[in-house]
Amino acid sequence: MPSRKKSKKSAKTGNSCKSPNRGPLAGYEVLLCVTGGIACYKVADLASKLVQTDAGVTAAMTEAAEKFVAPLTFAALTNRQVFTDMWLPQVDYDLRHISLTDRADLIIIAPATANILGKMAAGIADDLISTMALSAAGSCDILAAPAMNSRMWNAAAVRANVETLKTRGVHFVGPDEGRLASGATGPGRMAETDNILKAAQRLLLRRPPKNR
Ligand SMILES: Cc1cc2nc3c(=O)[nH]c(=O)nc-3n(C[C@H](O)[C@H](O)[C@H](O)COP(=O)(O)O)c2cc1C
């Protein structure tokens, strides 16, 4: 990861607190990527907690994630536009998958589906989030919070993908063991949002914010 000079510029936060007592993540930019699992509803809580630290939070969602939670939820919580599509008409010809990862200090993928982990491991970039994950290389860290049924989590392909991603420097938090949406108990439950927040904070505070 390239080293970053400390900048006196303030972050372009649409959602940071205006209070003079700034939170611990003031100036940092988080790209919160939501993929399609039942734990999507918990990520709204994570978005709210991140905003309360004064991080700038931009949410992006896959098509599957939109089946679980409306983008409006994240727009309201972050006070920012939510990105769902690479192909929306743009007036500024901004390459969003590049500009969003350029600006981000950290990408959090939560919940991280088996599908996104597989796409990341294989280098597939066929939607906004997988493209951003690929374009994060050399620009910002990625923290994944997987959530899925235990049988999926234990599947050989998922195990191999997680190991591959770890060796490439992707950070993981969870999953926890516990009650799953199916009613079964086992590994695959998304880490508690407080633990995802703590992991994000640890990663972010290793470096000063980019402040782009
Ligand atoms: C009700 C329901 C719950 C699901 N929950 C999960 C989940 O927790 N984890 C997971 O990996 N996939 C889950 N899936 C499957 C994903 O939504 C599916 O693989 C999808 O293609 C993921 O797309 P994405 O990674 O682009 O968001 C679920 C599907 C349904 C219908």
The ligand as a MOL file (V3000), in Angstrom:
LIG
                    3D

  0  0  0     0  0            999 V3000
M  V30 BEGIN CTAB
M  V30 COUNTS 31 33 0 0 0
M  V30 BEGIN ATOM
M  V30 1 C -33.4170 -15.1860 0.8020 0
M  V30 2 C -32.0060 -15.2980 0.3000 0
M  V30 3 C -30.9730 -15.1670 1.1910 0
M  V30 4 C -29.6550 -15.2670 0.7560 0
M  V30 5 N -28.6510 -15.1300 1.6590 0
M  V30 6 C -27.3760 -15.2740 1.2630 0
M  V30 7 C -26.3290 -15.1490 2.1970 0
M  V30 8 O -26.5280 -14.9030 3.4000 0
M  V30 9 N -25.0550 -15.3130 1.7460 0
M  V30 10 C -24.7680 -15.5850 0.4440 0
M  V30 11 O -23.5960 -15.7500 0.1190 0
M  V30 12 N -25.7610 -15.6860 -0.4710 0
M  V30 13 C -27.0480 -15.5250 -0.1050 0
M  V30 14 N -28.0470 -15.6250 -1.0230 0
M  V30 15 C -27.7020 -15.8460 -2.4280 0
M  V30 16 C -27.2010 -14.5760 -3.0990 0
M  V30 17 O -28.1850 -13.5530 -2.9920 0
M  V30 18 C -26.8650 -14.8490 -4.5660 0
M  V30 19 O -25.7560 -15.7400 -4.6240 0
M  V30 20 C -26.5850 -13.6000 -5.3580 0
M  V30 21 O -26.2640 -13.9600 -6.6740 0
M  V30 22 C -25.4770 -12.7670 -4.7540 0
M  V30 23 O -25.1900 -11.6910 -5.5980 0
M  V30 24 P -24.1610 -10.5360 -5.2100 0
M  V30 25 O -22.9530 -11.2010 -4.6590 0
M  V30 26 O -23.9140 -9.8490 -6.5090 0
M  V30 27 O -24.8630 -9.6330 -4.2520 0
M  V30 28 C -29.3830 -15.5120 -0.6250 0
M  V30 29 C -30.4260 -15.6240 -1.5150 0
M  V30 30 C -31.7270 -15.5210 -1.0670 0
M  V30 31 C -32.8490 -15.6400 -2.0690 0
M  V30 END ATOM
M  V30 BEGIN BOND
M  V30 1 1 1 2
M  V30 2 1 2 3
M  V30 3 2 2 30
M  V30 4 2 3 4
M  V30 5 1 4 5
M  V30 6 1 4 28
M  V30 7 2 5 6
M  V30 8 1 6 7
M  V30 9 1 6 13
M  V30 10 2 7 8
M  V30 11 1 7 9
M  V30 12 1 9 10
M  V30 13 2 10 11
M  V30 14 1 10 12
M  V30 15 2 12 13
M  V30 16 1 13 14
M  V30 17 1 14 15
M  V30 18 1 14 28
M  V30 19 1 15 16
M  V30 20 1 16 17
M  V30 21 1 16 18
M  V30 22 1 18 19
M  V30 23 1 18 20
M  V30 24 1 20 21
M  V30 25 1 20 22
M  V30 26 1 22 23
M  V30 27 1 23 24
M  V30 28 2 24 25
M  V30 29 1 24 26
M  V30 30 1 24 27
M  V30 31 2 28 29
M  V30 32 1 29 30
M  V30 33 1 30 31
M  V30 END BOND
M  V30 END CTAB
M  END
